[in-house]
Amino acid sequence: MRSGLFFLLLLIAAAAGEEGSSDKRKVVMRGAWLPEPPYQFEEVKPGGEVFLTGFDVEVARAAFRRAETLGSRGSGK
């Protein structure tokens, strides 16, 4: 549980890091963890496709979407 909280705080800090910067560098966000349901696990769709999901995965995806939105807003797109 503590590692999940640390991961969440790390993502929030990374997403908010360069909002006001005029620098046009590409920001790369990375994360890592060990699979442990319900935080991270693989789910199989009816067609047999396997995908990663869980609380930590969904929080990471939301943070990445937010960072992307902030980045595109700052670059004049």
C-alpha beads as a LAMMPS data file, in Angstrom:
LAMMPS data file: protein, C-alpha beads

77 atoms
76 bonds

1 atom types
1 bond types

-500.0 500.0 xlo xhi
-500.0 500.0 ylo yhi
-500.0 500.0 zlo zhi

Masses

1 110.0

Atoms # bond

1 1 1 0.000 0.000 0.000
2 1 1 2.816 2.391 0.895
3 1 1 4.556 1.723 -2.449
4 1 1 1.316 2.517 -4.306
5 1 1 1.044 5.858 -2.493
6 1 1 4.684 6.660 -3.296
7 1 1 4.062 5.804 -6.970
8 1 1 0.985 8.061 -7.053
9 1 1 2.874 10.988 -5.498
10 1 1 5.739 10.486 -7.943
11 1 1 3.335 10.626 -10.895
12 1 1 1.633 13.758 -9.614
13 1 1 4.980 15.492 -9.135
14 1 1 6.135 14.494 -12.624
15 1 1 2.880 15.645 -14.232
16 1 1 3.009 19.056 -12.552
17 1 1 6.755 19.566 -12.960
18 1 1 7.109 21.719 -16.054
19 1 1 3.746 23.383 -16.606
20 1 1 5.051 26.951 -16.713
21 1 1 8.313 26.252 -18.523
22 1 1 9.049 27.855 -21.890
23 1 1 11.516 25.044 -22.652
24 1 1 10.309 22.889 -25.578
25 1 1 11.978 19.636 -24.443
26 1 1 10.009 16.411 -24.620
27 1 1 9.225 15.105 -21.131
28 1 1 9.428 11.339 -20.666
29 1 1 7.544 9.760 -17.775
30 1 1 8.363 6.237 -16.645
31 1 1 7.083 3.992 -13.899
32 1 1 7.650 0.503 -12.587
33 1 1 6.078 -1.845 -10.041
34 1 1 5.445 -5.461 -9.191
35 1 1 2.103 -7.017 -10.183
36 1 1 -0.136 -7.401 -7.132
37 1 1 -3.946 -7.430 -7.467
38 1 1 -5.987 -5.229 -7.135
39 1 1 -3.272 -2.649 -7.833
40 1 1 -1.849 -4.209 -11.013
41 1 1 -2.923 -7.349 -12.833
42 1 1 -3.507 -8.769 -16.296
43 1 1 -7.063 -9.128 -17.549
44 1 1 -8.123 -11.261 -20.510
45 1 1 -10.768 -9.858 -22.854
46 1 1 -13.334 -12.259 -24.414
47 1 1 -11.310 -12.406 -27.665
48 1 1 -8.243 -13.612 -25.770
49 1 1 -6.412 -10.259 -25.738
50 1 1 -4.457 -9.725 -22.515
51 1 1 -4.043 -6.214 -21.113
52 1 1 -2.663 -4.664 -17.939
53 1 1 -5.148 -3.016 -15.588
54 1 1 -5.740 -2.259 -11.916
55 1 1 -5.789 0.772 -9.626
56 1 1 -2.135 1.781 -10.089
57 1 1 -2.356 1.270 -13.854
58 1 1 -5.454 3.441 -14.178
59 1 1 -3.936 6.175 -11.980
60 1 1 -0.772 6.127 -14.126
61 1 1 -2.809 6.341 -17.348
62 1 1 -4.783 9.301 -15.970
63 1 1 -1.556 11.065 -14.915
64 1 1 -0.031 10.497 -18.369
65 1 1 -3.168 11.866 -20.062
66 1 1 -3.064 14.909 -17.767
67 1 1 0.638 15.494 -18.452
68 1 1 -0.006 15.184 -22.185
69 1 1 -2.840 17.724 -21.959
70 1 1 -0.660 20.159 -20.014
71 1 1 2.195 19.657 -22.475
72 1 1 0.082 20.274 -25.558
73 1 1 -1.430 23.386 -23.980
74 1 1 2.032 24.799 -23.270
75 1 1 3.391 24.112 -26.773
76 1 1 0.744 26.163 -28.571
77 1 1 -1.096 23.199 -30.154

Bonds

1 1 1 2
2 1 2 3
3 1 3 4
4 1 4 5
5 1 5 6
6 1 6 7
7 1 7 8
8 1 8 9
9 1 9 10
10 1 10 11
11 1 11 12
12 1 12 13
13 1 13 14
14 1 14 15
15 1 15 16
16 1 16 17
17 1 17 18
18 1 18 19
19 1 19 20
20 1 20 21
21 1 21 22
22 1 22 23
23 1 23 24
24 1 24 25
25 1 25 26
26 1 26 27
27 1 27 28
28 1 28 29
29 1 29 30
30 1 30 31
31 1 31 32
32 1 32 33
33 1 33 34
34 1 34 35
35 1 35 36
36 1 36 37
37 1 37 38
38 1 38 39
39 1 39 40
40 1 40 41
41 1 41 42
42 1 42 43
43 1 43 44
44 1 44 45
45 1 45 46
46 1 46 47
47 1 47 48
48 1 48 49
49 1 49 50
50 1 50 51
51 1 51 52
52 1 52 53
53 1 53 54
54 1 54 55
55 1 55 56
56 1 56 57
57 1 57 58
58 1 58 59
59 1 59 60
60 1 60 61
61 1 61 62
62 1 62 63
63 1 63 64
64 1 64 65
65 1 65 66
66 1 66 67
67 1 67 68
68 1 68 69
69 1 69 70
70 1 70 71
71 1 71 72
72 1 72 73
73 1 73 74
74 1 74 75
75 1 75 76
76 1 76 77
